[in-house]
Every structure is written in C-alpha cells, then in structure tokens.
Amino acid sequence: MLKLKVPTMTCGHCAGVITKAIRSVDVGAKVNVDLKTQTLTIDANSDDRAFTQALEVAGYPATISATQ
Ligand SMILES: [Cu+2]
C-alpha cells in the first residue's frame, strides 16, 4: 500500500483526473481519495515511482507519506 500527499487535490474533478492517472499505470489499482486530508491511498503492485511520475505528468505533484 502506498500513501501519497497531493496538496493540489482539492475537489471531485481533481480526484477523477488523479484516479485516471493511477489506473493508466495499473488498471487494477485500488485507489482511495481523501479530499479532506488531500491524501491518496493506492493498493497495487506497480512501482511507487511510476505512480508519482504519472501524477506529476497529470499536473498533481505528490509526495510519498507512507509505504507498506
Ligand atoms: Cu479539483
């Protein structure tokens, strides 16, 4: 499980774009968005960097707050 902090994620539109970006890396990824804490939780088998890179490209730079 990967937990990301995405400071620019502020609304449902952002959440949709971000979810799409994550699924473009791993179509089977389980994505959970918490807008209140601007936190993204990803349950997938792909490389963490692949997700942060996809988010960067989508315009939502993220920082890794936890891996497990
Ligand atoms: Cu938004």
PDB file of the backbone (N, CA, C, O) and the ligand in Angstrom, with CONECT records:
HET     CU  A 101       1
ATOM      1  N   MET A   1       0.835  -1.192   0.000  1.00  0.00           N
ATOM      2  CA  MET A   1       0.000   0.000   0.000  1.00  0.00           C
ATOM      3  C   MET A   1       0.876   1.251   0.000  1.00  0.00           C
ATOM      4  O   MET A   1       1.904   1.329   0.673  1.00  0.00           O
ATOM      5  N   LEU A   2       0.425   2.211  -0.777  1.00  0.00           N
ATOM      6  CA  LEU A   2       1.182   3.455  -0.922  1.00  0.00           C
ATOM      7  C   LEU A   2       0.278   4.630  -0.540  1.00  0.00           C
ATOM      8  O   LEU A   2      -0.857   4.738  -1.004  1.00  0.00           O
ATOM      9  N   LYS A   3       0.801   5.487   0.299  1.00  0.00           N
ATOM     10  CA  LYS A   3       0.036   6.653   0.712  1.00  0.00           C
ATOM     11  C   LYS A   3       0.736   7.902   0.203  1.00  0.00           C
ATOM     12  O   LYS A   3       1.918   8.119   0.469  1.00  0.00           O
ATOM     13  N   LEU A   4      -0.010   8.723  -0.533  1.00  0.00           N
ATOM     14  CA  LEU A   4       0.572   9.921  -1.122  1.00  0.00           C
ATOM     15  C   LEU A   4      -0.146  11.163  -0.633  1.00  0.00           C
ATOM     16  O   LEU A   4      -1.362  11.169  -0.441  1.00  0.00           O
ATOM     17  N   LYS A   5       0.623  12.201  -0.440  1.00  0.00           N
ATOM     18  CA  LYS A   5       0.063  13.508  -0.128  1.00  0.00           C
ATOM     19  C   LYS A   5       0.047  14.303  -1.426  1.00  0.00           C
ATOM     20  O   LYS A   5       1.083  14.461  -2.071  1.00  0.00           O
ATOM     21  N   VAL A   6      -1.126  14.804  -1.813  1.00  0.00           N
ATOM     22  CA  VAL A   6      -1.273  15.564  -3.058  1.00  0.00           C
ATOM     23  C   VAL A   6      -1.890  16.926  -2.713  1.00  0.00           C
ATOM     24  O   VAL A   6      -3.112  17.068  -2.670  1.00  0.00           O
ATOM     25  N   PRO A   7      -1.029  17.926  -2.470  1.00  0.00           N
ATOM     26  CA  PRO A   7      -1.507  19.225  -1.962  1.00  0.00           C
ATOM     27  C   PRO A   7      -2.442  19.959  -2.921  1.00  0.00           C
ATOM     28  O   PRO A   7      -3.255  20.772  -2.479  1.00  0.00           O
ATOM     29  N   THR A   8      -2.345  19.689  -4.235  1.00  0.00           N
ATOM     30  CA  THR A   8      -3.167  20.420  -5.197  1.00  0.00           C
ATOM     31  C   THR A   8      -4.502  19.725  -5.471  1.00  0.00           C
ATOM     32  O   THR A   8      -5.292  20.200  -6.286  1.00  0.00           O
ATOM     33  N   MET A   9      -4.752  18.611  -4.800  1.00  0.00           N
ATOM     34  CA  MET A   9      -6.006  17.882  -4.984  1.00  0.00           C
ATOM     35  C   MET A   9      -7.079  18.482  -4.076  1.00  0.00           C
ATOM     36  O   MET A   9      -7.045  18.321  -2.856  1.00  0.00           O
ATOM     37  N   THR A  10      -8.039  19.180  -4.704  1.00  0.00           N
ATOM     38  CA  THR A  10      -8.980  19.943  -3.889  1.00  0.00           C
ATOM     39  C   THR A  10     -10.450  19.626  -4.132  1.00  0.00           C
ATOM     40  O   THR A  10     -11.293  20.012  -3.323  1.00  0.00           O
ATOM     41  N   CYS A  11     -10.782  18.940  -5.214  1.00  0.00           N
ATOM     42  CA  CYS A  11     -12.203  18.707  -5.481  1.00  0.00           C
ATOM     43  C   CYS A  11     -12.422  17.389  -6.218  1.00  0.00           C
ATOM     44  O   CYS A  11     -11.474  16.658  -6.506  1.00  0.00           O
ATOM     45  N   GLY A  12     -13.665  17.103  -6.513  1.00  0.00           N
ATOM     46  CA  GLY A  12     -14.017  15.860  -7.181  1.00  0.00           C
ATOM     47  C   GLY A  12     -13.398  15.730  -8.559  1.00  0.00           C
ATOM     48  O   GLY A  12     -13.076  14.628  -9.003  1.00  0.00           O
ATOM     49  N   HIS A  13     -13.233  16.868  -9.242  1.00  0.00           N
ATOM     50  CA  HIS A  13     -12.595  16.844 -10.557  1.00  0.00           C
ATOM     51  C   HIS A  13     -11.153  16.357 -10.427  1.00  0.00           C
ATOM     52  O   HIS A  13     -10.721  15.466 -11.160  1.00  0.00           O
ATOM     53  N   CYS A  14     -10.425  16.940  -9.503  1.00  0.00           N
ATOM     54  CA  CYS A  14      -9.046  16.507  -9.250  1.00  0.00           C
ATOM     55  C   CYS A  14      -9.018  15.015  -8.954  1.00  0.00           C
ATOM     56  O   CYS A  14      -8.196  14.281  -9.503  1.00  0.00           O
ATOM     57  N   ALA A  15      -9.905  14.577  -8.098  1.00  0.00           N
ATOM     58  CA  ALA A  15      -9.941  13.172  -7.695  1.00  0.00           C
ATOM     59  C   ALA A  15     -10.132  12.270  -8.912  1.00  0.00           C
ATOM     60  O   ALA A  15      -9.524  11.203  -9.004  1.00  0.00           O
ATOM     61  N   GLY A  16     -10.988  12.707  -9.853  1.00  0.00           N
ATOM     62  CA  GLY A  16     -11.241  11.931 -11.062  1.00  0.00           C
ATOM     63  C   GLY A  16     -10.020  11.844 -11.953  1.00  0.00           C
ATOM     64  O   GLY A  16      -9.676  10.771 -12.449  1.00  0.00           O
ATOM     65  N   VAL A  17      -9.363  12.985 -12.156  1.00  0.00           N
ATOM     66  CA  VAL A  17      -8.159  13.028 -13.002  1.00  0.00           C
ATOM     67  C   VAL A  17      -7.066  12.157 -12.386  1.00  0.00           C
ATOM     68  O   VAL A  17      -6.380  11.409 -13.083  1.00  0.00           O
ATOM     69  N   ILE A  18      -6.921  12.267 -11.082  1.00  0.00           N
ATOM     70  CA  ILE A  18      -5.882  11.522 -10.361  1.00  0.00           C
ATOM     71  C   ILE A  18      -6.152  10.023 -10.418  1.00  0.00           C
ATOM     72  O   ILE A  18      -5.239   9.229 -10.642  1.00  0.00           O
ATOM     73  N   THR A  19      -7.398   9.647 -10.218  1.00  0.00           N
ATOM     74  CA  THR A  19      -7.749   8.219 -10.279  1.00  0.00           C
ATOM     75  C   THR A  19      -7.442   7.654 -11.659  1.00  0.00           C
ATOM     76  O   THR A  19      -6.927   6.543 -11.783  1.00  0.00           O
ATOM     77  N   LYS A  20      -7.766   8.433 -12.706  1.00  0.00           N
ATOM     78  CA  LYS A  20      -7.480   8.008 -14.075  1.00  0.00           C
ATOM     79  C   LYS A  20      -5.980   7.840 -14.301  1.00  0.00           C
ATOM     80  O   LYS A  20      -5.543   6.879 -14.933  1.00  0.00           O
ATOM     81  N   ALA A  21      -5.193   8.787 -13.777  1.00  0.00           N
ATOM     82  CA  ALA A  21      -3.741   8.733 -13.935  1.00  0.00           C
ATOM     83  C   ALA A  21      -3.173   7.480 -13.267  1.00  0.00           C
ATOM     84  O   ALA A  21      -2.281   6.827 -13.809  1.00  0.00           O
ATOM     85  N   ILE A  22      -3.691   7.157 -12.103  1.00  0.00           N
ATOM     86  CA  ILE A  22      -3.232   5.959 -11.385  1.00  0.00           C
ATOM     87  C   ILE A  22      -3.608   4.699 -12.159  1.00  0.00           C
ATOM     88  O   ILE A  22      -2.806   3.774 -12.286  1.00  0.00           O
ATOM     89  N   ARG A  23      -4.832   4.675 -12.674  1.00  0.00           N
ATOM     90  CA  ARG A  23      -5.301   3.494 -13.408  1.00  0.00           C
ATOM     91  C   ARG A  23      -4.569   3.343 -14.746  1.00  0.00           C
ATOM     92  O   ARG A  23      -4.505   2.240 -15.290  1.00  0.00           O
ATOM     93  N   SER A  24      -4.022   4.428 -15.276  1.00  0.00           N
ATOM     94  CA  SER A  24      -3.264   4.333 -16.523  1.00  0.00           C
ATOM     95  C   SER A  24      -1.939   3.607 -16.277  1.00  0.00           C
ATOM     96  O   SER A  24      -1.357   3.027 -17.194  1.00  0.00           O
ATOM     97  N   VAL A  25      -1.478   3.647 -15.036  1.00  0.00           N
ATOM     98  CA  VAL A  25      -0.263   2.909 -14.675  1.00  0.00           C
ATOM     99  C   VAL A  25      -0.603   1.456 -14.360  1.00  0.00           C
ATOM    100  O   VAL A  25       0.083   0.531 -14.796  1.00  0.00           O
ATOM    101  N   ASP A  26      -1.672   1.278 -13.596  1.00  0.00           N
ATOM    102  CA  ASP A  26      -2.080  -0.061 -13.164  1.00  0.00           C
ATOM    103  C   ASP A  26      -3.602  -0.112 -13.157  1.00  0.00           C
ATOM    104  O   ASP A  26      -4.266   0.443 -12.282  1.00  0.00           O
ATOM    105  N   VAL A  27      -4.130  -0.801 -14.172  1.00  0.00           N
ATOM    106  CA  VAL A  27      -5.578  -0.805 -14.375  1.00  0.00           C
ATOM    107  C   VAL A  27      -6.320  -1.450 -13.201  1.00  0.00           C
ATOM    108  O   VAL A  27      -7.500  -1.178 -12.978  1.00  0.00           O
ATOM    109  N   GLY A  28      -5.626  -2.293 -12.465  1.00  0.00           N
ATOM    110  CA  GLY A  28      -6.274  -2.980 -11.347  1.00  0.00           C
ATOM    111  C   GLY A  28      -6.038  -2.313 -10.005  1.00  0.00           C
ATOM    112  O   GLY A  28      -6.395  -2.869  -8.966  1.00  0.00           O
ATOM    113  N   ALA A  29      -5.443  -1.130 -10.012  1.00  0.00           N
ATOM    114  CA  ALA A  29      -5.113  -0.453  -8.759  1.00  0.00           C
ATOM    115  C   ALA A  29      -6.375  -0.057  -8.005  1.00  0.00           C
ATOM    116  O   ALA A  29      -7.348   0.426  -8.584  1.00  0.00           O
ATOM    117  N   LYS A  30      -6.328  -0.277  -6.701  1.00  0.00           N
ATOM    118  CA  LYS A  30      -7.406   0.222  -5.847  1.00  0.00           C
ATOM    119  C   LYS A  30      -6.984   1.599  -5.359  1.00  0.00           C
ATOM    120  O   LYS A  30      -5.930   1.761  -4.742  1.00  0.00           O
ATOM    121  N   VAL A  31      -7.825   2.588  -5.646  1.00  0.00           N
ATOM    122  CA  VAL A  31      -7.483   3.966  -5.323  1.00  0.00           C
ATOM    123  C   VAL A  31      -8.503   4.526  -4.346  1.00  0.00           C
ATOM    124  O   VAL A  31      -9.711   4.420  -4.557  1.00  0.00           O
ATOM    125  N   ASN A  32      -8.002   5.119  -3.283  1.00  0.00           N
ATOM    126  CA  ASN A  32      -8.892   5.778  -2.344  1.00  0.00           C
ATOM    127  C   ASN A  32      -8.451   7.229  -2.173  1.00  0.00           C
ATOM    128  O   ASN A  32      -7.294   7.512  -1.862  1.00  0.00           O
ATOM    129  N   VAL A  33      -9.405   8.143  -2.384  1.00  0.00           N
ATOM    130  CA  VAL A  33      -9.103   9.561  -2.316  1.00  0.00           C
ATOM    131  C   VAL A  33      -9.746  10.162  -1.074  1.00  0.00           C
ATOM    132  O   VAL A  33     -10.943   9.996  -0.840  1.00  0.00           O
ATOM    133  N   ASP A  34      -8.949  10.855  -0.288  1.00  0.00           N
ATOM    134  CA  ASP A  34      -9.487  11.603   0.844  1.00  0.00           C
ATOM    135  C   ASP A  34      -9.195  13.079   0.614  1.00  0.00           C
ATOM    136  O   ASP A  34      -8.079  13.554   0.822  1.00  0.00           O
ATOM    137  N   LEU A  35     -10.240  13.793   0.177  1.00  0.00           N
ATOM    138  CA  LEU A  35     -10.051  15.207  -0.166  1.00  0.00           C
ATOM    139  C   LEU A  35      -9.747  16.044   1.073  1.00  0.00           C
ATOM    140  O   LEU A  35      -8.988  17.011   1.006  1.00  0.00           O
ATOM    141  N   LYS A  36     -10.332  15.674   2.181  1.00  0.00           N
ATOM    142  CA  LYS A  36     -10.169  16.459   3.394  1.00  0.00           C
ATOM    143  C   LYS A  36      -8.705  16.542   3.813  1.00  0.00           C
ATOM    144  O   LYS A  36      -8.216  17.600   4.210  1.00  0.00           O
ATOM    145  N   THR A  37      -8.016  15.408   3.717  1.00  0.00           N
ATOM    146  CA  THR A  37      -6.605  15.378   4.110  1.00  0.00           C
ATOM    147  C   THR A  37      -5.680  15.442   2.894  1.00  0.00           C
ATOM    148  O   THR A  37      -4.457  15.411   3.036  1.00  0.00           O
ATOM    149  N   GLN A  38      -6.274  15.533   1.688  1.00  0.00           N
ATOM    150  CA  GLN A  38      -5.519  15.562   0.424  1.00  0.00           C
ATOM    151  C   GLN A  38      -4.547  14.383   0.342  1.00  0.00           C
ATOM    152  O   GLN A  38      -3.380  14.512  -0.029  1.00  0.00           O
ATOM    153  N   THR A  39      -5.095  13.246   0.706  1.00  0.00           N
ATOM    154  CA  THR A  39      -4.314  12.017   0.737  1.00  0.00           C
ATOM    155  C   THR A  39      -4.885  11.000  -0.239  1.00  0.00           C
ATOM    156  O   THR A  39      -6.097  10.857  -0.394  1.00  0.00           O
ATOM    157  N   LEU A  40      -3.974  10.306  -0.882  1.00  0.00           N
ATOM    158  CA  LEU A  40      -4.314   9.301  -1.861  1.00  0.00           C
ATOM    159  C   LEU A  40      -3.737   7.978  -1.375  1.00  0.00           C
ATOM    160  O   LEU A  40      -2.544   7.877  -1.089  1.00  0.00           O
ATOM    161  N   THR A  41      -4.587   6.975  -1.285  1.00  0.00           N
ATOM    162  CA  THR A  41      -4.118   5.653  -0.888  1.00  0.00           C
ATOM    163  C   THR A  41      -4.258   4.715  -2.077  1.00  0.00           C
ATOM    164  O   THR A  41      -5.332   4.602  -2.668  1.00  0.00           O
ATOM    165  N   ILE A  42      -3.154   4.038  -2.426  1.00  0.00           N
ATOM    166  CA  ILE A  42      -3.139   3.175  -3.603  1.00  0.00           C
ATOM    167  C   ILE A  42      -2.744   1.762  -3.185  1.00  0.00           C
ATOM    168  O   ILE A  42      -1.731   1.542  -2.520  1.00  0.00           O
ATOM    169  N   ASP A  43      -3.577   0.821  -3.598  1.00  0.00           N
ATOM    170  CA  ASP A  43      -3.290  -0.581  -3.342  1.00  0.00           C
ATOM    171  C   ASP A  43      -3.023  -1.231  -4.696  1.00  0.00           C
ATOM    172  O   ASP A  43      -3.954  -1.500  -5.456  1.00  0.00           O
ATOM    173  N   ALA A  44      -1.738  -1.484  -4.998  1.00  0.00           N
ATOM    174  CA  ALA A  44      -1.364  -2.007  -6.312  1.00  0.00           C
ATOM    175  C   ALA A  44       0.014  -2.647  -6.224  1.00  0.00           C
ATOM    176  O   ALA A  44       0.685  -2.573  -5.194  1.00  0.00           O
ATOM    177  N   ASN A  45       0.421  -3.272  -7.313  1.00  0.00           N
ATOM    178  CA  ASN A  45       1.710  -3.952  -7.317  1.00  0.00           C
ATOM    179  C   ASN A  45       2.784  -3.210  -8.108  1.00  0.00           C
ATOM    180  O   ASN A  45       3.930  -3.656  -8.169  1.00  0.00           O
ATOM    181  N   SER A  46       2.421  -2.091  -8.709  1.00  0.00           N
ATOM    182  CA  SER A  46       3.383  -1.372  -9.533  1.00  0.00           C
ATOM    183  C   SER A  46       4.361  -0.574  -8.674  1.00  0.00           C
ATOM    184  O   SER A  46       4.171  -0.389  -7.472  1.00  0.00           O
ATOM    185  N   ASP A  47       5.406  -0.115  -9.339  1.00  0.00           N
ATOM    186  CA  ASP A  47       6.443   0.656  -8.683  1.00  0.00           C
ATOM    187  C   ASP A  47       5.895   2.012  -8.207  1.00  0.00           C
ATOM    188  O   ASP A  47       5.164   2.684  -8.935  1.00  0.00           O
ATOM    189  N   ASP A  48       6.252   2.394  -7.002  1.00  0.00           N
ATOM    190  CA  ASP A  48       5.772   3.659  -6.435  1.00  0.00           C
ATOM    191  C   ASP A  48       6.087   4.848  -7.334  1.00  0.00           C
ATOM    192  O   ASP A  48       5.265   5.746  -7.520  1.00  0.00           O
ATOM    193  N   ARG A  49       7.313   4.830  -7.894  1.00  0.00           N
ATOM    194  CA  ARG A  49       7.761   5.934  -8.743  1.00  0.00           C
ATOM    195  C   ARG A  49       6.890   6.096  -9.982  1.00  0.00           C
ATOM    196  O   ARG A  49       6.686   7.211 -10.463  1.00  0.00           O
ATOM    197  N   ALA A  50       6.374   4.975 -10.500  1.00  0.00           N
ATOM    198  CA  ALA A  50       5.519   5.036 -11.685  1.00  0.00           C
ATOM    199  C   ALA A  50       4.262   5.846 -11.382  1.00  0.00           C
ATOM    200  O   ALA A  50       3.774   6.589 -12.234  1.00  0.00           O
ATOM    201  N   PHE A  51       3.750   5.701 -10.187  1.00  0.00           N
ATOM    202  CA  PHE A  51       2.544   6.448  -9.796  1.00  0.00           C
ATOM    203  C   PHE A  51       2.846   7.934  -9.594  1.00  0.00           C
ATOM    204  O   PHE A  51       2.108   8.793 -10.075  1.00  0.00           O
ATOM    205  N   THR A  52       3.930   8.228  -8.883  1.00  0.00           N
ATOM    206  CA  THR A  52       4.238   9.640  -8.648  1.00  0.00           C
ATOM    207  C   THR A  52       4.588  10.347  -9.963  1.00  0.00           C
ATOM    208  O   THR A  52       4.299  11.532 -10.129  1.00  0.00           O
ATOM    209  N   GLN A  53       5.207   9.617 -10.893  1.00  0.00           N
ATOM    210  CA  GLN A  53       5.517  10.206 -12.199  1.00  0.00           C
ATOM    211  C   GLN A  53       4.246  10.503 -12.989  1.00  0.00           C
ATOM    212  O   GLN A  53       4.120  11.562 -13.604  1.00  0.00           O
ATOM    213  N   ALA A  54       3.303   9.554 -12.966  1.00  0.00           N
ATOM    214  CA  ALA A  54       2.042   9.749 -13.687  1.00  0.00           C
ATOM    215  C   ALA A  54       1.267  10.937 -13.119  1.00  0.00           C
ATOM    216  O   ALA A  54       0.627  11.682 -13.861  1.00  0.00           O
ATOM    217  N   LEU A  55       1.330  11.105 -11.808  1.00  0.00           N
ATOM    218  CA  LEU A  55       0.632  12.226 -11.173  1.00  0.00           C
ATOM    219  C   LEU A  55       1.295  13.551 -11.538  1.00  0.00           C
ATOM    220  O   LEU A  55       0.622  14.553 -11.781  1.00  0.00           O
ATOM    221  N   GLU A  56       2.615  13.538 -11.570  1.00  0.00           N
ATOM    222  CA  GLU A  56       3.378  14.726 -11.964  1.00  0.00           C
ATOM    223  C   GLU A  56       2.953  15.171 -13.365  1.00  0.00           C
ATOM    224  O   GLU A  56       2.682  16.348 -13.601  1.00  0.00           O
ATOM    225  N   VAL A  57       2.900  14.209 -14.285  1.00  0.00           N
ATOM    226  CA  VAL A  57       2.512  14.490 -15.672  1.00  0.00           C
ATOM    227  C   VAL A  57       1.077  15.032 -15.727  1.00  0.00           C
ATOM    228  O   VAL A  57       0.778  15.911 -16.535  1.00  0.00           O
ATOM    229  N   ALA A  58       0.201  14.515 -14.880  1.00  0.00           N
ATOM    230  CA  ALA A  58      -1.200  14.939 -14.857  1.00  0.00           C
ATOM    231  C   ALA A  58      -1.374  16.311 -14.202  1.00  0.00           C
ATOM    232  O   ALA A  58      -2.465  16.881 -14.216  1.00  0.00           O
ATOM    233  N   GLY A  59      -0.289  16.832 -13.630  1.00  0.00           N
ATOM    234  CA  GLY A  59      -0.350  18.160 -13.026  1.00  0.00           C
ATOM    235  C   GLY A  59      -0.609  18.146 -11.527  1.00  0.00           C
ATOM    236  O   GLY A  59      -0.971  19.164 -10.937  1.00  0.00           O
ATOM    237  N   TYR A  60      -0.418  16.968 -10.915  1.00  0.00           N
ATOM    238  CA  TYR A  60      -0.640  16.846  -9.472  1.00  0.00           C
ATOM    239  C   TYR A  60       0.582  16.235  -8.791  1.00  0.00           C
ATOM    240  O   TYR A  60       0.598  15.041  -8.491  1.00  0.00           O
ATOM    241  N   PRO A  61       1.602  17.054  -8.548  1.00  0.00           N
ATOM    242  CA  PRO A  61       2.806  16.540  -7.889  1.00  0.00           C
ATOM    243  C   PRO A  61       2.443  15.971  -6.506  1.00  0.00           C
ATOM    244  O   PRO A  61       1.688  16.569  -5.741  1.00  0.00           O
ATOM    245  N   ALA A  62       3.003  14.814  -6.226  1.00  0.00           N
ATOM    246  CA  ALA A  62       2.685  14.131  -4.971  1.00  0.00           C
ATOM    247  C   ALA A  62       3.948  13.784  -4.220  1.00  0.00           C
ATOM    248  O   ALA A  62       5.010  13.586  -4.812  1.00  0.00           O
ATOM    249  N   THR A  63       3.819  13.713  -2.903  1.00  0.00           N
ATOM    250  CA  THR A  63       4.918  13.241  -2.092  1.00  0.00           C
ATOM    251  C   THR A  63       4.481  11.978  -1.354  1.00  0.00           C
ATOM    252  O   THR A  63       3.342  11.866  -0.901  1.00  0.00           O
ATOM    253  N   ILE A  64       5.400  11.043  -1.245  1.00  0.00           N
ATOM    254  CA  ILE A  64       5.091   9.778  -0.586  1.00  0.00           C
ATOM    255  C   ILE A  64       5.096   9.997   0.923  1.00  0.00           C
ATOM    256  O   ILE A  64       6.093  10.435   1.496  1.00  0.00           O
ATOM    257  N   SER A  65       3.962   9.685   1.558  1.00  0.00           N
ATOM    258  CA  SER A  65       3.907   9.861   3.012  1.00  0.00           C
ATOM    259  C   SER A  65       4.004   8.532   3.741  1.00  0.00           C
ATOM    260  O   SER A  65       4.338   8.497   4.925  1.00  0.00           O
ATOM    261  N   ALA A  66       3.715   7.442   3.048  1.00  0.00           N
ATOM    262  CA  ALA A  66       3.889   6.128   3.679  1.00  0.00           C
ATOM    263  C   ALA A  66       3.900   5.035   2.628  1.00  0.00           C
ATOM    264  O   ALA A  66       3.204   5.118   1.616  1.00  0.00           O
ATOM    265  N   THR A  67       4.703   4.008   2.883  1.00  0.00           N
ATOM    266  CA  THR A  67       4.655   2.798   2.063  1.00  0.00           C
ATOM    267  C   THR A  67       4.567   1.624   3.010  1.00  0.00           C
ATOM    268  O   THR A  67       4.985   1.706   4.165  1.00  0.00           O
ATOM    269  N   GLN A  68       4.025   0.544   2.517  1.00  0.00           N
ATOM    270  CA  GLN A  68       3.799  -0.578   3.411  1.00  0.00           C
ATOM    271  C   GLN A  68       3.737  -1.860   2.623  1.00  0.00           C
ATOM    272  O   GLN A  68       3.551  -2.931   3.200  1.00  0.00           O
TER     273      GLN A  68
HETATM  274 CU    CU A 101     -10.202  19.961  -8.270  1.00  0.00          CU2+
END
